[in-house]
Structure formats: C-alpha cells, structure tokens
Amino acid sequence: MGTAPDASGAPTVTIRDVAREAGVSHQTVSRVINGHSAVADATRHRVEAAIDLLGFRPNHAARELAGKAARSLTVLTSDTSLYGAASTLRGIEEAARAASFAVAVSVLDRHAHPDRAELRARLARPGEPVVVIAFDAPGVHALRLLPADTPVVAAVEHPSGSEPVSSRPQAWLDDRLPPPPAAYQATRHLLGLGHRTVHYLALPSSTADVAQRTQGWLDALRAAGAPEPPVVEGGWTPRTGYLAARELVADRSVTAVLCGNDDVAAGVMRAAREAGRHIPDDLSVAGFDDVPVAAFLAPALTTVRLDFEGLGRTCFGLLHRLLDPAAPAPDPCDEPALIVRESTGPWHGAGE
C-alpha cells in the first residue's frame, strides 16, 4: 500500500491571503467558499483562481469557516458495482462510522464529465470533505476539478508518474509489493507451470502511464526470455472479458491468460468453455482481486488477493488527519498475495 501526503513545507495560506490576491474582502472569499449566490461570476472566478494559485489548504478552510472538524464526508465514485470500488467504499464507511462521521455517496456518470459547479452541488454542504475513488477516468477528472477549498483524499490506481493525477493526498494498493510485484508473481507462477508465454487482458488505465500490473507482467516475461504478446483490452466486467477473450482463447497456442480482475477472468472462463477449452488442462486462467465468488467458481480461480477495504480505511484515515492532525495514523493495508487454486495447471504441450 502506498500513500502520498500533501505537504510542501510552504507557509500557511489564510483566507485573507486569498482575499488580497483576488482583490476582494475576506468576507467575499468566505461567501465564494460557502457557495453563496450573491457573488458576481467574474468575482467568483477571480477568487477561485486565487485559491488554486495559492494552494489554500482545505483543512485551514474548514477551521476558519466552521471553527471545528467536519463530521461528515462525501465519497465520489463512478461505479459501485465493481468489486474494487465497492470494497474501498465499504472500508471508508466502516472507518468513518467508527470515528462518528456520516458518509454520503455520489455516483459519477462514466460517460460524462461534470464541471466544477456540478461537483460543488454534489457535496452535502460547502467545504464538505471528500474521498474520491479515482480508479478510472471519471474519478480522475473529478479529483482534478474539485476546488482547492475542499478537503480531498483519493484512492488512485497507482502513484502519479509522467501524468500526475493530483497533488492531493492519495493512497493506492501497491502492486509492486512485496518484491517481486504481484503481477510479476502471477506471471512467474504461470511460466513456472511450463507455459511458453502468458497473455494479458488489462483493465482500462486511469492515466497515460503504463499500469503497474502491465509492467509487472512484462517484467516477468522479459526476465524469463518469454515472448511478449500484445496487451488485450479486457474492460472491467465479465461481459467485456468474455468479448475480449473469444478470439484469443480460440487460438490453441494460447495456453495461459492473466486477467486484470476476477470479473474479467470469469468472462474468459466462459469464452474458453464455448471454444471447447478445458481449464486447467489446456488453458490456465488467473485473475486479480480475490472476489468472494472466486473460490467457488468451477474450477476455483487462481488470483491475487488485494486489500481494497484496507485501502478505504487508509483513505479515511488520511482525510481524518487532514481535518485533525491529532487523529490516529491509518493502519497499513495487507500486501497483495497470490492465491493458487484450480484454474492454473501445468502445460502438457497440447497447443504445439
């Protein structure tokens, strides 16, 4: 698990600094932050630009305007039906409840990008603390657009690289730990069973960077001197995995498939059955997440267990400390673990 604090060491910026930069009174800044309608659009835009320029800290805003720590928060997420997002949300809610915080959930449209005004309207009150589950493009867009006066922590796909997601505090499940990385371990497991190479059905990445799992898969192939087949876009769901895998598993030279999550793996298993493939006799399939049903599929799915609930608890812990530095530090998440079950087995040379 990784976290990224939002600490630059710069002097504290106050509401009066924002007012001075924008050329308005501090009362006007307060009205903008509180979402009052009695502010001209040009003035509002000028104040918001000053907030962004100066990096006005959300926790200072909360203290100056409310005089006490917030006791509610909003979670922004694009899809609560996906296991990773749903489990992360559950972890947030459990940790928040234990700290006497109420939690509201606002679901983002996966096919539309809200503007800043819409995002403000989604919050229960001005300055409402937010956790963004930014595993996909809608979440990343919302994270980048949330105003600077809003206390925000994000659960992200991986730490910022060549395309920074945000300077806000972030937490992620580090697929690179423990060494070797999780995708590397899963790929090495399949290669160790005698498979000539491993094909990969990847999840959509939230950024332009190469996803950690894709990199781990490639590194394992290169370390073994194995062929590097092209990455196949697998989507998020059993249906997208099924559609992506139909042509792939019809090729009898394909003997091992690693999937970006267990839902995609379930779709691959269905496509394999329709193609007359037998798992694990002539095709091995592995996934990621260890969803509850994975152990009860036929055959039971080999997968990498990820601690999404722990990630959610970490996100709330970071937000709590952002609002109250005396709050306890969050516990670390469990490290990813390869769970070997029935869906992976030795290659017997049937594809050659």
SULUR-V481695 format. One record per residue. N is the residue number from 1. RES is the residue in three letters. SS is DSSP state (a for helix, b for strand, c for the rest). OMEGA is omega in whole degrees, 0 to 359 (none if undefined). D_CENTER is the distance of its C-alpha to the mean C-alpha in Angstrom with 2 decimals. Layout:
# SULUR-V481695
N & RES & SS & OMEGA & D_CENTER
N & RES & SS & OMEGA & D_CENTER
This chain:
# SULUR-V481695
1 & MET & c & 177 & 11.80
2 & GLY & b & 174 & 11.76
3 & THR & b & 178 & 12.24
4 & ALA & b & 179 & 13.71
5 & PRO & c & 178 & 16.47
6 & ASP & c & 183 & 17.91
7 & ALA & c & 181 & 21.43
8 & SER & c & 183 & 23.71
9 & GLY & c & 182 & 27.00
10 & ALA & c & 178 & 28.32
11 & PRO & c & 180 & 30.84
12 & THR & c & 177 & 29.74
13 & VAL & c & 182 & 29.77
14 & THR & c & 179 & 31.55
15 & ILE & a & 179 & 32.04
16 & ARG & a & 175 & 35.47
17 & ASP & a & 178 & 34.10
18 & VAL & a & 180 & 32.10
19 & ALA & a & 180 & 35.29
20 & ARG & a & 181 & 37.33
21 & GLU & a & 183 & 35.02
22 & ALA & a & 181 & 35.00
23 & GLY & c & 180 & 38.71
24 & VAL & c & 176 & 38.47
25 & SER & c & 178 & 39.14
26 & HIS & a & 176 & 36.62
27 & GLN & a & 177 & 37.32
28 & THR & a & 176 & 36.10
29 & VAL & a & 179 & 32.84
30 & SER & a & 179 & 32.50
31 & ARG & a & 178 & 33.22
32 & VAL & a & 181 & 30.57
33 & ILE & a & 181 & 27.90
34 & ASN & c & 176 & 29.12
35 & GLY & c & 179 & 29.02
36 & HIS & c & 182 & 32.79
37 & SER & c & 185 & 34.27
38 & ALA & c & 177 & 37.40
39 & VAL & c & 179 & 36.07
40 & ALA & c & 182 & 36.93
41 & ASP & a & 181 & 34.14
42 & ALA & a & 179 & 35.29
43 & THR & a & 179 & 35.26
44 & ARG & a & 180 & 31.82
45 & HIS & a & 180 & 30.43
46 & ARG & a & 179 & 32.32
47 & VAL & a & 179 & 30.96
48 & GLU & a & 177 & 27.31
49 & ALA & a & 178 & 27.98
50 & ALA & a & 177 & 29.53
51 & ILE & a & 180 & 26.61
52 & ASP & a & 182 & 24.23
53 & LEU & a & 185 & 26.88
54 & LEU & a & 182 & 27.62
55 & GLY & c & 181 & 24.13
56 & PHE & c & 189 & 25.44
57 & ARG & c & 181 & 23.46
58 & PRO & a & 183 & 21.94
59 & ASN & a & 175 & 23.38
60 & HIS & a & 178 & 26.76
61 & ALA & a & 182 & 26.62
62 & ALA & a & 182 & 25.99
63 & ARG & a & 184 & 28.89
64 & GLU & a & 186 & 31.25
65 & LEU & a & 185 & 30.84
66 & ALA & a & 180 & 30.42
67 & GLY & c & 179 & 32.12
68 & LYS & c & 181 & 29.90
69 & ALA & c & 176 & 26.37
70 & ALA & c & 180 & 24.43
71 & ARG & c & 174 & 24.24
72 & SER & b & 179 & 21.77
73 & LEU & b & 176 & 18.30
74 & THR & b & 174 & 16.33
75 & VAL & b & 174 & 12.80
76 & LEU & b & 179 & 11.64
77 & THR & b & 185 & 9.57
78 & SER & c & 185 & 10.72
79 & ASP & c & 179 & 11.34
80 & THR & c & 178 & 12.25
81 & SER & c & 180 & 14.00
82 & LEU & c & 187 & 11.23
83 & TYR & a & 183 & 11.29
84 & GLY & a & 180 & 7.74
85 & ALA & a & 182 & 7.40
86 & ALA & a & 180 & 11.07
87 & SER & a & 176 & 11.13
88 & THR & a & 177 & 8.71
89 & LEU & a & 179 & 11.00
90 & ARG & a & 178 & 13.93
91 & GLY & a & 177 & 13.35
92 & ILE & a & 185 & 13.20
93 & GLU & a & 181 & 16.28
94 & GLU & a & 180 & 18.17
95 & ALA & a & 180 & 17.91
96 & ALA & a & 180 & 18.77
97 & ARG & a & 179 & 21.66
98 & ALA & a & 179 & 22.99
99 & ALA & c & 178 & 23.23
100 & SER & c & 172 & 24.89
101 & PHE & c & 170 & 22.23
102 & ALA & b & 183 & 22.01
103 & VAL & b & 170 & 18.71
104 & ALA & b & 180 & 18.59
105 & VAL & b & 176 & 15.96
106 & SER & b & 185 & 15.95
107 & VAL & b & 180 & 14.59
108 & LEU & c & 176 & 14.11
109 & ASP & c & 182 & 16.15
110 & ARG & c & 185 & 14.37
111 & HIS & c & 179 & 17.63
112 & ALA & c & 180 & 18.50
113 & HIS & c & 180 & 17.47
114 & PRO & c & 174 & 18.89
115 & ASP & c & 185 & 20.92
116 & ARG & a & 181 & 21.07
117 & ALA & a & 179 & 23.79
118 & GLU & a & 179 & 21.92
119 & LEU & a & 177 & 18.93
120 & ARG & a & 183 & 21.61
121 & ALA & a & 180 & 23.23
122 & ARG & a & 182 & 20.22
123 & LEU & c & 184 & 20.52
124 & ALA & c & 180 & 23.10
125 & ARG & c & 179 & 25.02
126 & PRO & c & 180 & 25.11
127 & GLY & c & 180 & 23.12
128 & GLU & c & 176 & 21.02
129 & PRO & b & 186 & 18.20
130 & VAL & b & 164 & 14.70
131 & VAL & b & 178 & 11.24
132 & VAL & b & 171 & 8.74
133 & ILE & b & 191 & 5.59
134 & ALA & b & 178 & 4.74
135 & PHE & c & 184 & 3.05
136 & ASP & c & 187 & 6.85
137 & ALA & a & 179 & 10.05
138 & PRO & a & 178 & 11.13
139 & GLY & a & 178 & 8.41
140 & VAL & a & 179 & 9.04
141 & HIS & a & 180 & 12.66
142 & ALA & a & 180 & 12.85
143 & LEU & a & 181 & 11.53
144 & ARG & a & 187 & 14.19
145 & LEU & a & 181 & 16.78
146 & LEU & c & 184 & 16.86
147 & PRO & c & 186 & 20.27
148 & ALA & c & 180 & 20.97
149 & ASP & c & 182 & 22.79
150 & THR & c & 175 & 19.75
151 & PRO & c & 187 & 18.23
152 & VAL & b & 167 & 14.45
153 & VAL & b & 183 & 11.66
154 & ALA & b & 165 & 7.95
155 & ALA & b & 186 & 4.86
156 & VAL & b & 181 & 3.57
157 & GLU & c & 179 & 3.87
158 & HIS & c & 183 & 7.24
159 & PRO & c & 181 & 9.95
160 & SER & c & 179 & 11.93
161 & GLY & c & 182 & 14.56
162 & SER & c & 178 & 17.15
163 & GLU & c & 185 & 15.26
164 & PRO & c & 178 & 14.00
165 & VAL & c & 182 & 11.11
166 & SER & c & 173 & 12.95
167 & SER & c & 179 & 15.40
168 & ARG & c & 174 & 14.02
169 & PRO & b & 184 & 13.17
170 & GLN & b & 172 & 9.69
171 & ALA & b & 181 & 8.44
172 & TRP & b & 173 & 6.60
173 & LEU & c & 188 & 8.14
174 & ASP & c & 179 & 10.76
175 & ASP & c & 180 & 11.91
176 & ARG & c & 183 & 14.92
177 & LEU & c & 351 & 16.27
178 & PRO & c & 178 & 18.84
179 & PRO & c & 357 & 20.91
180 & PRO & c & 182 & 21.08
181 & PRO & c & 185 & 17.41
182 & ALA & a & 180 & 16.17
183 & ALA & a & 176 & 16.46
184 & TYR & a & 179 & 19.71
185 & GLN & a & 181 & 20.97
186 & ALA & a & 180 & 20.38
187 & THR & a & 178 & 22.06
188 & ARG & a & 176 & 24.82
189 & HIS & a & 181 & 25.43
190 & LEU & a & 177 & 26.10
191 & LEU & a & 179 & 28.24
192 & GLY & a & 176 & 30.08
193 & LEU & c & 176 & 31.14
194 & GLY & c & 180 & 33.07
195 & HIS & c & 184 & 30.93
196 & ARG & c & 175 & 31.85
197 & THR & c & 181 & 28.32
198 & VAL & c & 175 & 24.90
199 & HIS & b & 187 & 23.39
200 & TYR & b & 171 & 19.65
201 & LEU & b & 189 & 17.87
202 & ALA & b & 170 & 14.57
203 & LEU & c & 173 & 11.53
204 & PRO & c & 179 & 11.38
205 & SER & c & 180 & 9.78
206 & SER & c & 181 & 8.29
207 & THR & c & 179 & 11.02
208 & ALA & c & 180 & 14.50
209 & ASP & c & 173 & 13.97
210 & VAL & c & 182 & 14.51
211 & ALA & c & 182 & 11.45
212 & GLN & a & 182 & 12.01
213 & ARG & a & 178 & 12.98
214 & THR & a & 181 & 15.31
215 & GLN & a & 178 & 16.83
216 & GLY & a & 177 & 17.44
217 & TRP & a & 179 & 19.09
218 & LEU & a & 181 & 21.20
219 & ASP & a & 180 & 22.24
220 & ALA & a & 178 & 23.50
221 & LEU & a & 182 & 25.45
222 & ARG & a & 179 & 26.97
223 & ALA & a & 181 & 27.93
224 & ALA & a & 184 & 29.76
225 & GLY & c & 182 & 31.31
226 & ALA & c & 176 & 29.94
227 & PRO & c & 181 & 29.73
228 & GLU & c & 179 & 26.47
229 & PRO & c & 180 & 26.03
230 & PRO & c & 175 & 24.04
231 & VAL & c & 177 & 20.38
232 & VAL & b & 177 & 20.31
233 & GLU & b & 186 & 17.71
234 & GLY & c & 183 & 16.88
235 & GLY & c & 184 & 14.74
236 & TRP & c & 195 & 12.76
237 & THR & c & 174 & 15.81
238 & PRO & a & 180 & 19.09
239 & ARG & a & 180 & 20.99
240 & THR & a & 176 & 19.18
241 & GLY & a & 179 & 19.41
242 & TYR & a & 182 & 23.04
243 & LEU & a & 181 & 23.92
244 & ALA & a & 188 & 22.42
245 & ALA & a & 188 & 24.22
246 & ARG & a & 179 & 27.65
247 & GLU & a & 183 & 29.18
248 & LEU & a & 186 & 27.55
249 & VAL & a & 174 & 28.85
250 & ALA & a & 177 & 32.21
251 & ASP & c & 186 & 32.79
252 & ARG & c & 176 & 34.43
253 & SER & c & 176 & 33.72
254 & VAL & c & 185 & 30.01
255 & THR & c & 180 & 29.96
256 & ALA & b & 182 & 26.43
257 & VAL & b & 173 & 23.02
258 & LEU & b & 184 & 19.59
259 & CYS & b & 183 & 16.84
260 & GLY & c & 171 & 13.08
261 & ASN & c & 184 & 12.89
262 & ASP & a & 177 & 15.80
263 & ASP & a & 177 & 16.17
264 & VAL & a & 179 & 16.88
265 & ALA & a & 178 & 19.16
266 & ALA & a & 176 & 21.06
267 & GLY & a & 178 & 21.81
268 & VAL & a & 180 & 23.02
269 & MET & a & 177 & 25.26
270 & ARG & a & 179 & 26.79
271 & ALA & a & 180 & 27.49
272 & ALA & a & 179 & 29.00
273 & ARG & a & 179 & 31.29
274 & GLU & a & 180 & 32.51
275 & ALA & c & 180 & 33.27
276 & GLY & c & 178 & 35.38
277 & ARG & c & 181 & 33.18
278 & HIS & c & 181 & 33.35
279 & ILE & c & 6 & 30.39
280 & PRO & c & 188 & 30.70
281 & ASP & c & 179 & 34.28
282 & ASP & c & 175 & 33.64
283 & LEU & c & 175 & 29.85
284 & SER & b & 181 & 27.12
285 & VAL & b & 177 & 23.60
286 & ALA & b & 181 & 20.59
287 & GLY & b & 177 & 17.01
288 & PHE & b & 171 & 13.77
289 & ASP & b & 190 & 12.56
290 & ASP & c & 175 & 16.14
291 & VAL & c & 185 & 16.12
292 & PRO & a & 183 & 19.35
293 & VAL & a & 186 & 21.33
294 & ALA & a & 182 & 20.80
295 & ALA & a & 185 & 23.78
296 & PHE & a & 172 & 25.94
297 & LEU & c & 178 & 25.66
298 & ALA & c & 0 & 28.85
299 & PRO & c & 178 & 28.54
300 & ALA & c & 190 & 25.94
301 & LEU & c & 167 & 22.77
302 & THR & b & 187 & 22.12
303 & THR & b & 174 & 18.43
304 & VAL & b & 181 & 16.13
305 & ARG & b & 180 & 15.29
306 & LEU & c & 186 & 11.91
307 & ASP & c & 181 & 12.00
308 & PHE & a & 178 & 9.24
309 & GLU & a & 175 & 12.01
310 & GLY & a & 177 & 12.68
311 & LEU & a & 178 & 9.26
312 & GLY & a & 179 & 10.11
313 & ARG & a & 178 & 13.57
314 & THR & a & 179 & 12.69
315 & CYS & a & 178 & 11.01
316 & PHE & a & 180 & 14.20
317 & GLY & a & 178 & 16.33
318 & LEU & a & 179 & 15.34
319 & LEU & a & 180 & 16.03
320 & HIS & a & 180 & 19.20
321 & ARG & a & 175 & 20.43
322 & LEU & a & 179 & 19.82
323 & LEU & a & 183 & 22.15
324 & ASP & c & 182 & 24.40
325 & PRO & c & 179 & 24.66
326 & ALA & c & 180 & 26.73
327 & ALA & c & 182 & 23.98
328 & PRO & c & 177 & 23.24
329 & ALA & c & 180 & 20.64
330 & PRO & c & 175 & 17.73
331 & ASP & c & 178 & 18.29
332 & PRO & c & 175 & 16.35
333 & CYS & c & 171 & 14.13
334 & ASP & c & 178 & 15.97
335 & GLU & c & 176 & 15.81
336 & PRO & c & 182 & 14.86
337 & ALA & b & 176 & 18.13
338 & LEU & b & 179 & 19.82
339 & ILE & b & 183 & 21.55
340 & VAL & c & 179 & 24.51
341 & ARG & c & 191 & 26.04
342 & GLU & c & 189 & 28.37
343 & SER & c & 176 & 26.55
344 & THR & c & 181 & 27.16
345 & GLY & c & 182 & 30.72
346 & PRO & c & 175 & 33.24
347 & TRP & c & 184 & 34.07
348 & HIS & c & 176 & 37.73
349 & GLY & c & 184 & 38.38
350 & ALA & c & 184 & 38.42
351 & GLY & c & 183 & 36.64
352 & GLU & c & none & 39.24
